[in-house]
Amino acid sequence: MASLASLPVEILHGICHRLALLSTESLRNLCLANKDLNRICSPCLVYRWSAGQDCVEPPLEQLLLHLFRHPELRKEVKSLGIGYTMPPGGTTYLFSSPSPVDLDRETLSELAEAAASDIKMKPEYLEELCSDIKLGCTDALNVLLLAWCTDVADLSIALPPLYAIESLDSHVLTFAREAILRLLPDETPADNLPFGEVRHFELQYYDHHHLYFKAVTPFFHLPKIKSVVAFGLCDYEIEWMMWCSYGGRYDLEIPDASSSLEELVLTNAMFAQDALYTLLRGVRNLRKLKLQTFVCSKDYPTDREEIADVLTICQDSLEELYLDTEPREHLLDPDSRRIDFGILANEMLEEKDVFKDFINLRRLSCPMTDFVSVNCDDGQNIVPGKLPKSIEFLKPRCYDMAENWVSNDSSVGPYIEAFIKILEEAGPGHRLCNLTVLDLSETFKDDLETVGINRMKYLADARGVRLLLKED
């Protein structure tokens, strides 16, 4: 330990920051080594805090009291994850409980006074907030964290069901909108404002339920935002009707091409109206999009034609596109449980060559039915969609085909031929010279009994393309 303690302070700070990201427990042990290391390293103990069940951290009330008594540490918090778990008898999917925290009345009153002084909100919202802080409401206390920790770069918010919050109002979402309004370009510039340093934002709703998509729109306005991950967004009419009753204090319209966002990940999304269009239209230079739709029920079909049309909004900037929009087992014959090639053909998009104008696209993963089509001339052969020259990684998927593989099935032949055509365009001196990986591990099985598989493997090797097939 003597040699470690003798290192320059700057190096020790770097070690502490690295440990704070990897293991808070290890950082605590380092702080206990001696007085000098404790002085240097202990501020980093608040570098990353999360209420998640997979993160061994002190409870919310302990962190709040620590930051209340040591305001100089508030700017040391760089990564913050707040959330909830439902009380016993409910779901336990999300994080800390919305029930009152374990703090005495006097301490809660002091925190409420601090909130009245430190937090900028509309008077009526601030009054509600301070009242709920006095009651020990977790949702209200989380606002103190957001207001104090102005240097947070990585922020995750997990919402409980809104009916579990007093009057259906989320203090966290309300404060977020109020704070973000102060960050807009037409406002007077100011330093050390909440949310001003956030670069990565994650939003999830409780227990895989769905939340109206406008809950995420304020965060598109963050001045330094680069990445947004959102779970369970939807735009269905029933959710819109509920949102209209309380959502006005949360959402914030996104002007066209105004957001600095570069990466957008939408998981378990349910889009039937204009949500995807609204979100993509508001981004200036989106480079990466991952869209995974809710495909567990035939009651919520995904309009893949509409998605393909909306994606053209960002065709000039996208470099990575991952689409997971097809339900499992929807291509199978209900009696034989084998793939029905008639259904497969019907699932192909009417729009051909969907991705050809994505001029900077390097990585593409999508349903095979978004990529191939039936040859209009003969109505039998399968042809691949045209790809931009920039493509490096291609992963078309047909889960039902791969998981219900029938060896030497002649009906698969035209689909194999389609990807042989892709390989024929690959390699040095050819149009798709940048293609290095063709991942068919969720489409075709590595089955040499099936005509075309061996030829495809040989051609991939000859053209310097790594070919991935489903293994036994």
Secondary structure as UniProt FT lines:
FT   HELIX           2..5
FT   HELIX           9..22
FT   HELIX           24..31
FT   HELIX           35..41
FT   HELIX           42..46
FT   STRAND          48..50
FT   TURN            53..54
FT   HELIX           60..69
FT   HELIX           71..76
FT   STRAND          79..82
FT   TURN            88..89
FT   HELIX           105..118
FT   HELIX           123..134
FT   TURN            135..136
FT   HELIX           138..148
FT   TURN            150..151
FT   STRAND          154..159
FT   HELIX           162..164
FT   HELIX           166..168
FT   HELIX           171..181
FT   TURN            182..183
FT   TURN            185..186
FT   TURN            194..197
FT   STRAND          200..205
FT   HELIX           206..208
FT   STRAND          211..212
FT   HELIX           213..221
FT   TURN            223..224
FT   STRAND          227..231
FT   STRAND          233..234
FT   HELIX           237..246
FT   HELIX           247..249
FT   TURN            256..257
FT   STRAND          263..270
FT   HELIX           275..281
FT   STRAND          288..293
FT   TURN            298..299
FT   HELIX           304..310
FT   HELIX           311..314
FT   TURN            315..317
FT   STRAND          320..324
FT   TURN            328..331
FT   TURN            334..336
FT   HELIX           341..346
FT   TURN            354..357
FT   TURN            359..360
FT   STRAND          363..367
FT   HELIX           368..371
FT   STRAND          372..374
FT   TURN            376..378
FT   STRAND          382..384
FT   TURN            389..390
FT   STRAND          393..397
FT   HELIX           399..403
FT   TURN            407..408
FT   HELIX           410..412
FT   HELIX           413..424
FT   TURN            428..429
FT   TURN            433..434
FT   STRAND          437..445
FT   TURN            448..449
FT   TURN            451..452
FT   HELIX           453..463
FT   STRAND          466..470
//
